[in-house]
Amino acid sequence: MTAQPPAGQHPVGIDELLDKVREGLDRVEAEEAYAADRAGDALLVDIRYAALRERDGLIPGALVVERNELEWRLDPQGSHRAPEATSHDLRVVVVCNEGYASSLAAVSLRQLGLHRATDLIGGFQAWKAAGLPVKQ
């Protein structure tokens, strides 16, 4: 037996879901994320899986947390939090490969109370295309 949506609601496709969650995010372009990182105003969090990081490189200084560990590592109240997860006021910019999974991840962080969480428009590929620093 499959679960049905409540009466009067239709199943939501991923494109519609992305549009909906992005309405609540102050998404940032690569140059803005770079400037915020350099100024110490944001923590860049790379959620790409290892094969993509090995293929394309890393953003210097970004915290690498694979997607399946993100909430545990960024929850300021969590017992498994990263040292960087200091406060619910922390501005987190989530970076995925192309800027799709990062939107969903940022919303999940907001549900944990990280009210300034957002994501990088175009993901790592936009960062790289903008000519911003990448290390191999």
N, C-alpha and C positions, 0 to 999 in steps of 0.2 A: 504494500500500500504506500503510495507516495503522498507526501504532505501537500495540501492545497493552500493557496493564499486565502486569507480571510475574504468573506463575501464582499464583493464590490471592488476588490483589488486585483490587479493583474500582475503576473510575474514581471520582474524588472530585469531587462537585459543589462549587460555590463556597460554599454555606452551610456544608457540612461542613468545608471548608478554613478558612473564617473562624473557626468554632468551635475548630478545632484550633490555629490560630496564636494566637488570643487567649488560650488557656490559659497561654501563656508570657509574656504581656505584663502589666505593671502599668498597665493603662489608667487614664487620669485624666479626671475630670469638668472642665467648663469653669472652675469657680471654683478648683479646685486648680491647673490649668494657669496661670491668671492669677496666682495667688499665687506660684507657682514662678518665673514669668517676672519678676514685680516684684522678687522677692528675689534675682534673678540665679542661681537654682538650676536653670534649664532654658532651653534654646533652643527657641523655637517655630518650626517650619518649615512654611510654608504651601505645599502641593503642588498647590493647585487651579489649573486652567488659567485663562488670562487673561480669558476671557469671564465666568467666575464672579466673579473678583476685581473686574472692572469693574462688574458688576451689583450685587454685594452689599457691596463694600468690603473693607478689609484690617484685620488685627489690628495695631495700632501696635507697631512694633518686631520683628514676626515677620520671619524670613528667608524670602523668596520664592524657591523652587526648584521649577521644574516637575518633575513626577514622572519624566519621562524623563532628567533630569539628577541626580536625588537622590543616587545612590550616588557619582557622580564628585565632586559638590560637598561631600559630608559625610565622605568617607573621609579621616581625618587623615593618611594616608600618601600620598594621591593628589596628582598634579601639578596637578590642576584644582580642588583643594579651595577652599572658601570660607574667608576669614580666620577665621570663627567656628569652623571645624572644627579645634579645637586638640588634642583628645585622645580616645582611646577611652573615657575615663571621662565624657565629656560627656553630660549628660542631654538627650536630644532628644525633644520632643513633636511628632509629625507631625500636621498638620491637613489634612484633605481637606474636602470639602463636607459629608458626612453621617456620616463615621466608618467607612467600609468600606475604601476604597483605602488609607487611612492605616494600617490594621492590617497589611496585606500589606507596605506600605512599611517600617514599623517592623521587621518580621521581617527584611526584606532588610538593613536597617542593622545589625541584630544579627549577621547572618551576616558582616558586615564587621568585627565586633569591637566595635561600639558597644553594649555590653552593657546600657546604661541606656535605650536607645531604646524609646519607647512611642508611644501615640497618644491623641488626644482623642476620648472617647466622644461620638458625635453630631456631631463635626466642627465646622466653622465655623457651621453652623446652630444647634448647641447653644450655642456661644459667644454668638452674636447673641441668641438667645432668653433667655439668662441676663442680658441687659442689659449685657454687658461691652463695653469700648471698641472701637469700629469707626471707621475713618476712610474717607472716600470718595475 
